Amino acid sequence: MYSIGIVSLGCAKNQTDAETMLGILAEDGFTITADSADADIIIVNTCGFIESAKRESIDAILEMAEYKNGKCKLLIATGCLAERYSGEILKELPEVDAVVGTGDYDKIAEVIRAAVNGEKPVISGHINRSVPERLPRILSTPPYTAYLKIADGCDNNCTYCAIPLIRGHYRSRRMEDIVEEAETLAESGVKEIILIAQDTSRYGTDIYGESCLDRLLEQLAEVDGIEWIRVHYLYPEAITESLIDIMAKYDKICNYIDMPVQHGDDYILRRMARRTTRGQIMSKIDMIREKMPDCTIRTSIIVGFPGETEEYFNSLYEFVKKARFDRMGVFTYSAEEDTPAAMFPDQIDENVKEERYASLMTLQQGISLELNKGKIGSIIEVIAEGYDEEGFLFYGRSRGDSIDVDGRVYFATEDEISEGDILRVRILDADEYDLTGEVV
């Protein structure tokens, strides 16, 4: 049977799709290899969210195509870029032998069999389809951590975003299916689950008539073996007091809010078609910190959106200074094809975007350093992840640090520990991103 290698790019939602494809292929009899040089068939699971991601995806396809000079017989493009440009990929990238869009990744085995028989299948355009439940999955995260997708698609229609064009309308999974998957993950040794969707805060609105994230969290908190539950992508306008009360009630639920606000000026927020105002965002931040004083709040900001004058950027700068986010990712605006904002006349010069990016990051580094220094002397839970040979310290993540996007906690211990152990660490030092301490 053929061996399969996969390169997956982009977000955690894309990563879970790749893990499902691997599970399907392994169950179908294919061999999975981590080394693309050893693969008979290579899948590039592409991202197409912003221009830089498209370039990265194309570069990855061309890089993997080099292996067709060796053992590789077929190259398959899947994921977001494959969905969005399915009709062009085979023409522009003749190295590709098949294309599978975001709504059809569960059909990967039949697509590969067709390609093996000399066909050039293209399956796309089913972005509002929900894939079947209980599909096999091979985790690409460490064995103690897993993403758990609770919905796909998005109905928010922000003017800068192509996600609805790529992944369709918002589609929640049934609560019992999510809980069942969490139980399966726990049985395999997973201790931390990270709930993901384009917008987790609207979970259930399409199938239950109201947001049910709080109810889902309560059920997940009862799953034996799961010790940490983390939630990503909570939109500020949909964060309710009842949700925060549930998060505060259960020790398993990390006091961690990933809340993408995108901007801090009301004019720009309106142009983005965001459903909240600066004042409402600040009210949510105040409510969260009142109910969960130790909560880590992470956000993302876009600079250089069309029409962002110096005045509006200064407004954003002051907002960030006041909000004092624990974690903040900053992105320069990317004009995406077929989105309303790409047609706005007042686009911002790339050099100005970069200057604003640097200014905001410098501000955030100072805030982050101050907040981290405030943790010195405290004792926090840390999930062990590895050992740093250069620093002679173990490292891991706290409840306030999500995998791949936040900082590390370095720590000393004389005890024997394993990856995935959850330890208590006293913090002794801090920098802008990382903490250092010792096991107590």
ZIRADA-V978670 format. One record per residue. N is the residue number from 1. RES is the residue in three letters. OMEGA is omega in whole degrees, -180 to 180 (none if undefined). Layout:
<<N RES OMEGA> <N RES OMEGA>>
This chain:
<<1 MET -177> <2 TYR 175> <3 SER -175> <4 ILE 170> <5 GLY -179> <6 ILE 172> <7 VAL -179> <8 SER -177> <9 LEU 172> <10 GLY -167> <11 CYS 179> <12 ALA 178> <13 LYS 177> <14 ASN -179> <15 GLN 179> <16 THR 175> <17 ASP 179> <18 ALA 179> <19 GLU 177> <20 THR 177> <21 MET 178> <22 LEU 179> <23 GLY 179> <24 ILE -177> <25 LEU 178> <26 ALA 180> <27 GLU -180> <28 ASP 176> <29 GLY 177> <30 PHE 175> <31 THR -180> <32 ILE 177> <33 THR 178> <34 ALA -177> <35 ASP -178> <36 SER 180> <37 ALA -179> <38 ASP -173> <39 ALA 171> <40 ASP -179> <41 ILE 180> <42 ILE 175> <43 ILE 171> <44 VAL -180> <45 ASN -165> <46 THR 170> <47 CYS 178> <48 GLY -171> <49 PHE 179> <50 ILE -172> <51 GLU -179> <52 SER 179> <53 ALA 177> <54 LYS -180> <55 ARG 179> <56 GLU -180> <57 SER 179> <58 ILE 178> <59 ASP 180> <60 ALA 177> <61 ILE -179> <62 LEU 178> <63 GLU 180> <64 MET 179> <65 ALA 178> <66 GLU -179> <67 TYR 176> <68 LYS 172> <69 ASN 180> <70 GLY -173> <71 LYS -172> <72 CYS 180> <73 LYS -176> <74 LEU 176> <75 LEU -175> <76 ILE 175> <77 ALA 178> <78 THR 173> <79 GLY -167> <80 CYS 178> <81 LEU 179> <82 ALA 178> <83 GLU -172> <84 ARG -176> <85 TYR -175> <86 SER -178> <87 GLY -175> <88 GLU -171> <89 ILE -178> <90 LEU 178> <91 LYS -174> <92 GLU -179> <93 LEU -176> <94 PRO 177> <95 GLU -178> <96 VAL -176> <97 ASP 179> <98 ALA -178> <99 VAL 179> <100 VAL -179> <101 GLY -172> <102 THR -179> <103 GLY -172> <104 ASP -174> <105 TYR 178> <106 ASP -180> <107 LYS -172> <108 ILE -178> <109 ALA -179> <110 GLU 176> <111 VAL -180> <112 ILE 178> <113 ARG 178> <114 ALA -180> <115 ALA 177> <116 VAL -180> <117 ASN 174> <118 GLY 177> <119 GLU 175> <120 LYS -174> <121 PRO 173> <122 VAL 179> <123 ILE -179> <124 SER 175> <125 GLY -179> <126 HIS -171> <127 ILE 179> <128 ASN 178> <129 ARG 173> <130 SER -180> <131 VAL -180> <132 PRO 177> <133 GLU 174> <134 ARG 174> <135 LEU 178> <136 PRO -176> <137 ARG 174> <138 ILE -176> <139 LEU 173> <140 SER 174> <141 THR 172> <142 PRO -171> <143 PRO -178> <144 TYR -176> <145 THR 177> <146 ALA 170> <147 TYR 178> <148 LEU -178> <149 LYS -177> <150 ILE 179> <151 ALA 175> <152 ASP 180> <153 GLY -177> <154 CYS 177> <155 ASP -174> <156 ASN 176> <157 ASN 172> <158 CYS -169> <159 THR -178> <160 TYR -164> <161 CYS -180> <162 ALA -175> <163 ILE 179> <164 PRO 178> <165 LEU -175> <166 ILE -173> <167 ARG 171> <168 GLY -179> <169 HIS 180> <170 TYR -179> <171 ARG 179> <172 SER 169> <173 ARG 178> <174 ARG -176> <175 MET -177> <176 GLU 178> <177 ASP 178> <178 ILE -179> <179 VAL 178> <180 GLU 178> <181 GLU 177> <182 ALA 178> <183 GLU 178> <184 THR 178> <185 LEU 179> <186 ALA 179> <187 GLU 180> <188 SER 177> <189 GLY 179> <190 VAL 179> <191 LYS -178> <192 GLU 172> <193 ILE -178> <194 ILE -178> <195 LEU -178> <196 ILE 173> <197 ALA 172> <198 GLN 179> <199 ASP -177> <200 THR -175> <201 SER 178> <202 ARG -179> <203 TYR 174> <204 GLY -176> <205 THR -177> <206 ASP -176> <207 ILE -180> <208 TYR 178> <209 GLY 178> <210 GLU 177> <211 SER -177> <212 CYS -178> <213 LEU 180> <214 ASP 178> <215 ARG 178> <216 LEU 180> <217 LEU 178> <218 GLU -180> <219 GLN 180> <220 LEU 179> <221 ALA 179> <222 GLU -177> <223 VAL 179> <224 ASP 177> <225 GLY 176> <226 ILE -177> <227 GLU 177> <228 TRP 173> <229 ILE -178> <230 ARG -178> <231 VAL 176> <232 HIS 168> <233 TYR 174> <234 LEU 179> <235 TYR -170> <236 PRO -175> <237 GLU -177> <238 ALA 176> <239 ILE -176> <240 THR 176> <241 GLU -179> <242 SER 177> <243 LEU -180> <244 ILE 177> <245 ASP 178> <246 ILE 179> <247 MET -180> <248 ALA -174> <249 LYS -173> <250 TYR -178> <251 ASP -180> <252 LYS -177> <253 ILE -179> <254 CYS 174> <255 ASN -173> <256 TYR -180> <257 ILE 174> <258 ASP -168> <259 MET -179> <260 PRO -179> <261 VAL 174> <262 GLN 176> <263 HIS -179> <264 GLY 177> <265 ASP -174> <266 ASP 180> <267 TYR -180> <268 ILE 177> <269 LEU 178> <270 ARG 179> <271 ARG 177> <272 MET -174> <273 ALA 173> <274 ARG -172> <275 ARG -178> <276 THR 178> <277 THR 178> <278 ARG -179> <279 GLY 179> <280 GLN 178> <281 ILE -180> <282 MET 178> <283 SER 178> <284 LYS 178> <285 ILE 179> <286 ASP -180> <287 MET 180> <288 ILE -176> <289 ARG 177> <290 GLU -177> <291 LYS 179> <292 MET -175> <293 PRO -178> <294 ASP -176> <295 CYS 172> <296 THR 179> <297 ILE 178> <298 ARG 178> <299 THR 172> <300 SER -175> <301 ILE 173> <302 ILE 174> <303 VAL 177> <304 GLY 176> <305 PHE -179> <306 PRO -180> <307 GLY 180> <308 GLU 177> <309 THR 177> <310 GLU 180> <311 GLU -179> <312 TYR 176> <313 PHE 178> <314 ASN 176> <315 SER 176> <316 LEU -179> <317 TYR 180> <318 GLU 177> <319 PHE 180> <320 VAL 179> <321 LYS -179> <322 LYS -175> <323 ALA 178> <324 ARG 178> <325 PHE 177> <326 ASP 180> <327 ARG 179> <328 MET 171> <329 GLY -180> <330 VAL -180> <331 PHE 172> <332 THR -177> <333 TYR 177> <334 SER -179> <335 ALA -176> <336 GLU -180> <337 GLU 176> <338 ASP 173> <339 THR -178> <340 PRO -175> <341 ALA 179> <342 ALA -179> <343 MET 179> <344 PHE -174> <345 PRO -170> <346 ASP 178> <347 GLN -175> <348 ILE 179> <349 ASP -177> <350 GLU 179> <351 ASN 178> <352 VAL 177> <353 LYS -178> <354 GLU 178> <355 GLU -180> <356 ARG 175> <357 TYR -178> <358 ALA -179> <359 SER -178> <360 LEU 179> <361 MET 178> <362 THR 177> <363 LEU -177> <364 GLN 178> <365 GLN 178> <366 GLY 178> <367 ILE -179> <368 SER 178> <369 LEU -179> <370 GLU 180> <371 LEU 179> <372 ASN 177> <373 LYS 179> <374 GLY 179> <375 LYS -179> <376 ILE -178> <377 GLY -179> <378 SER 177> <379 ILE -176> <380 ILE 174> <381 GLU -179> <382 VAL 173> <383 ILE -174> <384 ALA -177> <385 GLU -178> <386 GLY -179> <387 TYR 180> <388 ASP -176> <389 GLU -178> <390 GLU -177> <391 GLY -179> <392 PHE 179> <393 LEU 169> <394 PHE 175> <395 TYR 178> <396 GLY -179> <397 ARG 175> <398 SER 174> <399 ARG -180> <400 GLY -177> <401 ASP 176> <402 SER -176> <403 ILE 173> <404 ASP -176> <405 VAL -177> <406 ASP -174> <407 GLY -180> <408 ARG 168> <409 VAL 175> <410 TYR -177> <411 PHE 176> <412 ALA 174> <413 THR 175> <414 GLU 180> <415 ASP 173> <416 GLU -178> <417 ILE 179> <418 SER 175> <419 GLU -180> <420 GLY 175> <421 ASP 177> <422 ILE -171> <423 LEU 173> <424 ARG -175> <425 VAL 173> <426 ARG -177> <427 ILE -177> <428 LEU -178> <429 ASP -177> <430 ALA 167> <431 ASP -174> <432 GLU -173> <433 TYR -171> <434 ASP 177> <435 LEU 177> <436 THR -179> <437 GLY -179> <438 GLU 179> <439 VAL 178> <440 VAL none>>
